[in-house]
Amino acid sequence: NAIDGKYEGEECVSCHKAVTPGIVNDWKLSAHSKNMVTCNKCHGSDHQKLVMPTTEVCSECHEKEFQQFKSELAAGHPSHARAFHPDIVEFGWQISKPQTEVNGCAQCHAIENRCDSCHTRHRYSPAEARHSESCGICHMGPDHREKECYESSMHGVIAEIEQNSWDWEKPLRDANYRTPTCAYCHMYDGNHNSIKNTVFGDMGITEVDRGSEKYKEQRDGWLRICGDCHSTHFAAAYLRDADDAVRISHKKVREAKAVIDDLHSEGLLEPMPKDLAQYMDQGHKWALGSRMHNVPAIEREFFDLVVFYTTTVFKGVYHMSPDYATVLAGAFEQDASVAKIKSEASKMRRLSALEKAAGIEWIPEDYWKKGEYLDELVIIDGSKD
């Protein structure tokens, strides 16, 4: 039954001891409880108008952290502070698919609007958020393998071996931890701008010269953090090598892209963009590398090359994971993708030549435009053909 009325402080707590005791137990262990920040302070008092707290609600008490978090907006895309816009609301991977299919993406990207992505309800423990496992909830998987890369690095291995003996109440600075966690490097000294020193390049998809003068401030910031445990010379040399590994990885991307672009310009793709169901964001527009579904196998392979393997080279080398940067899902998987793309292109060219010689006109099958799943997409994007 609906509960009417306005409630505050101990009234909320006394009721929820019976209704949701787990929440109350967590709250009692929090700093909120010690400072009598009760349910109504975050959710409101009117039981018919309760709200889920946003970052703005938290800012009423945590103004410094809120301003640091919002300062990520100046860094451009991507960042936690703009993770929902444009990645969920506007991005083609999302809006061209049914909402429930990509709900998992929205859950992580909601960090733009909430603090409990890292400080879990209802303890909101800083010590908990300092564990790399907290970051790994979202930062994992083929398109952003930070968790896997960190855990397979020497840093991650030492943390796994020793973390049960660490004092997680210590601040994130001055070698308070034997080896860095995600938060140690990205939120040094507790700064809630977690990308202050990071140059993403669309999560590694686009090529960026991170050693250039333009990014000197960010590079110097990393060297200061690395200097807690390493010599500046050692850290600088490693980062230069990482820069070079990423530079080489993008040569493969450009090589593969040129092969597919030529097929498109010559009208040899099977099927061509005009023969596919429309996408909400771009219709029939040629957009190599931006789509993961209902595209020719050669385009899907290019998507995997860029979004899965090239990004893993980037994540792997900068998170010091030798395996992920090379064998597991990085440079060597790039090699396999380029080989598949070239082989598929060769087959398309030979088949086209044979069809011309035999006077055969290939007509794209209807299943590129219609089907049980594709019809679901058509309802969303409003296209009729």
Residue pairs with C-beta under 8 A, 6 or more apart in sequence:
2 48
3 47
3 48
4 47
4 48
5 46
5 47
6 45
6 46
6 47
7 15
7 40
7 45
7 47
8 38
8 40
8 45
9 36
9 38
9 40
10 38
12 38
12 39
12 40
13 24
13 27
13 38
13 39
16 23
16 24
16 39
17 24
23 121
23 122
26 121
26 122
26 123
27 33
27 39
27 122
27 123
29 123
29 125
30 122
30 123
30 124
30 125
31 124
32 38
32 41
32 122
32 124
37 61
42 53
42 57
42 58
43 50
43 51
43 52
43 53
44 50
44 51
51 57
52 114
53 114
53 115
53 116
54 113
54 114
55 66
55 69
55 70
55 112
55 113
55 114
55 115
56 66
58 65
58 66
58 115
59 65
59 66
59 67
62 115
65 192
66 192
68 191
68 192
68 193
69 80
69 81
69 192
69 193
70 81
71 81
71 193
72 79
72 80
72 81
72 82
72 193
72 194
72 195
73 79
73 81
73 82
75 193
75 195
75 196
75 198
77 86
77 202
78 87
78 200
78 202
78 203
79 195
80 111
80 112
80 194
80 195
81 112
82 112
83 108
83 109
83 110
83 111
83 112
84 106
84 109
84 110
84 111
84 112
84 113
85 112
87 94
87 105
87 109
88 94
88 102
88 105
88 106
88 109
89 95
90 281
91 281
92 279
92 280
92 281
92 282
92 287
92 290
92 291
93 102
93 105
93 290
93 291
93 292
94 102
94 105
94 106
95 280
95 281
95 380
95 381
96 279
96 280
96 281
96 291
96 377
96 380
96 381
97 293
97 377
97 380
98 376
98 377
98 380
99 106
108 117
108 137
108 138
110 117
111 117
111 118
111 138
115 124
116 124
117 137
117 138
118 129
118 134
118 135
119 125
119 126
119 128
119 129
120 128
120 134
126 169
126 190
127 168
127 169
128 134
128 168
129 183
130 168
130 172
130 181
130 183
130 184
131 163
131 168
131 181
131 183
132 147
132 150
132 151
132 156
132 159
132 181
132 182
132 183
134 182
134 183
135 146
135 147
135 182
135 183
136 146
136 147
136 150
136 151
136 182
139 146
139 147
139 182
140 146
140 147
140 148
142 307
142 308
142 312
142 329
143 203
143 307
143 308
143 311
144 203
144 311
144 315
145 311
145 312
145 315
145 316
145 324
145 329
146 182
146 315
146 319
148 321
148 324
148 328
149 312
149 315
149 316
149 319
149 320
149 321
149 324
149 325
150 156
150 182
150 319
150 321
151 157
151 160
152 321
152 322
152 323
152 324
152 328
153 319
153 320
153 321
154 179
154 320
155 179
155 180
155 319
155 320
158 178
158 179
159 177
159 179
159 181
162 178
162 179
166 177
166 178
167 176
170 176
170 177
171 189
171 190
172 181
172 183
172 184
172 187
172 188
172 189
172 190
173 188
173 189
173 190
173 228
174 228
175 228
175 229
177 184
179 229
180 225
180 228
180 229
183 194
184 225
185 222
185 225
186 194
186 195
186 198
187 194
188 196
188 225
196 218
196 221
197 218
197 219
197 221
197 222
197 225
198 218
199 208
199 210
199 215
199 218
200 208
201 207
201 208
201 314
203 311
203 314
204 246
204 310
204 311
204 312
204 313
204 314
204 315
205 306
205 307
205 310
205 311
207 246
207 247
207 250
208 215
209 215
209 243
209 247
210 218
210 219
210 239
210 243
210 246
211 219
211 239
211 240
211 243
219 239
222 235
222 239
223 232
223 235
223 236
223 239
226 232
226 234
226 235
227 235
238 320
239 318
241 317
242 317
242 318
245 313
245 317
245 325
245 331
246 313
246 314
246 317
248 331
249 310
249 313
249 314
249 330
249 331
249 334
250 310
252 305
252 310
252 334
252 335
252 337
252 338
253 305
253 306
253 310
253 334
255 338
256 302
256 305
256 337
256 338
256 341
256 342
257 288
257 289
257 302
259 341
259 342
259 345
260 269
260 288
260 298
260 299
260 302
260 341
260 345
261 288
262 345
263 269
263 298
263 345
263 348
263 349
264 272
264 273
264 286
264 288
268 348
268 349
268 352
269 296
269 298
269 299
269 348
270 296
270 348
270 351
270 362
270 364
271 296
271 364
271 368
272 364
273 284
273 285
273 286
273 287
274 284
275 364
275 368
275 369
276 284
276 294
276 295
276 368
276 369
277 294
277 368
277 369
277 370
277 374
277 377
277 378
277 383
278 284
278 378
278 381
278 383
278 385
279 285
279 287
279 291
279 381
280 380
280 381
280 382
280 383
282 290
283 383
288 299
288 302
289 299
289 302
289 303
289 306
289 307
290 303
291 299
291 303
292 300
292 303
292 307
294 368
294 374
294 377
295 303
297 344
298 340
298 341
298 344
298 345
298 348
301 337
301 340
301 341
301 344
302 337
302 341
304 337
305 334
305 337
305 338
305 341
308 329
308 333
309 329
309 330
309 331
309 333
309 334
309 337
310 334
312 324
312 325
312 328
312 329
312 330
312 333
313 325
313 330
313 331
313 334
315 321
315 324
316 322
316 323
316 324
316 325
316 326
316 329
316 330
317 325
324 330
325 331
326 332
354 360
355 361
355 362
367 374
369 385
378 384
